[in-house]
């Protein structure tokens, strides 16, 4: 299984590697962590809620708005087949999740 989220193996689309960065499907991972994603297809922007934190992420833009601050991602999110893919470290840098990437295996744990 490529994903372990909050200690449980998950079956969601496999991570993708692009230019040395591991990308994961934003809505699938957020949902599995107990979050919510509202996606605006016209602006290609996703508003993500996970616990008390919120973030706004836009395809092809490395800047993420969260808690009144701007966080820079190492690579820009992109959309493929109606799915927004974000660098896996998005969940670490924006939502303080514990993260471990070992080859194709991704482990994400939401903070308590």
C-alpha positions in Angstrom: 0.0 0.0 0.0 1.4 3.4 -0.9 -0.4 5.3 1.8 -0.6 5.0 5.6 -2.8 7.8 7.0 -3.2 8.2 10.8 -1.9 4.6 11.1 -4.3 3.0 8.7 -3.4 1.8 5.1 -5.5 3.6 2.5 -6.3 2.9 -1.1 -6.3 6.2 -3.0 -4.5 7.2 -6.2 -0.8 6.5 -6.0 1.6 9.3 -5.3 3.2 10.8 -8.4 6.9 11.9 -8.7 7.6 15.0 -10.8 11.0 16.7 -11.0 12.0 15.2 -7.7 8.9 16.1 -5.8 6.3 13.6 -4.5 2.7 14.8 -5.3 -0.5 13.4 -3.7 -4.2 13.9 -4.5 -5.3 16.9 -2.3 -9.0 15.9 -1.8 -8.4 12.2 -1.2 -5.7 12.8 1.4 -7.5 15.7 3.1 -10.7 13.6 3.3 -8.9 10.6 4.8 -7.3 12.9 7.4 -10.8 14.2 8.3 -10.6 17.4 6.4 -12.8 19.1 3.8 -11.9 20.5 0.3 -14.1 23.0 -1.6 -12.8 23.3 -5.2 -13.6 26.1 -7.6 -13.1 24.7 -11.1 -13.1 28.2 -12.7 -10.3 29.7 -10.6 -8.6 26.3 -10.1 -8.5 27.1 -6.4 -9.1 24.8 -3.4 -10.1 25.9 0.0 -9.0 23.2 2.5 -10.1 22.8 6.1 -8.4 20.4 8.4 -9.2 20.8 12.1 -9.0 24.4 13.1 -6.7 25.3 10.2 -7.7 26.5 6.7 -5.7 27.0 3.6 -6.2 28.3 0.0 -4.2 26.6 -2.7 -4.3 27.3 -6.4 -3.0 25.2 -9.3 0.2 26.4 -10.9 1.0 28.6 -7.9 3.6 27.8 -5.2 2.0 30.3 -2.7 -0.5 29.0 -0.2 -2.6 31.3 2.0 -3.1 30.0 5.5 -3.9 31.7 8.8 -3.2 35.2 7.4 0.3 34.1 6.2 1.7 33.0 2.8 3.5 29.7 2.7 5.7 28.8 -0.2 5.6 25.2 -1.6 8.7 23.6 -3.2 6.6 23.0 -6.3 3.3 24.2 -7.7 0.2 22.1 -7.4 -1.3 20.9 -10.7 -4.6 19.5 -12.0 -4.7 16.1 -13.8 -8.0 14.3 -14.7 -10.0 16.7 -12.5 -7.8 16.0 -9.5 -5.6 18.6 -7.8 -2.2 17.2 -6.9 -0.1 19.0 -4.2 3.4 18.3 -3.0 3.1 15.9 -0.1 5.0 18.4 2.1 1.9 20.7 1.8 0.3 18.7 4.7 3.5 19.0 6.8 4.1 22.7 6.2 0.5 23.9 6.2 -1.3 21.5 8.6 1.6 20.4 10.8 1.1 16.7 9.9 3.9 14.2 10.6 5.2 13.0 7.3 7.4 10.1 6.1 8.1 9.3 2.5 10.0 6.1 1.7 10.1 5.5 -2.0 6.5 5.1 -3.2 5.2 4.8 0.4 3.7 7.8 2.0 2.8 8.0 5.7 0.9 11.1 7.0 -0.3 11.5 10.6 -2.6 14.4 11.7 -1.5 16.1 14.9 -3.8 15.7 17.9 
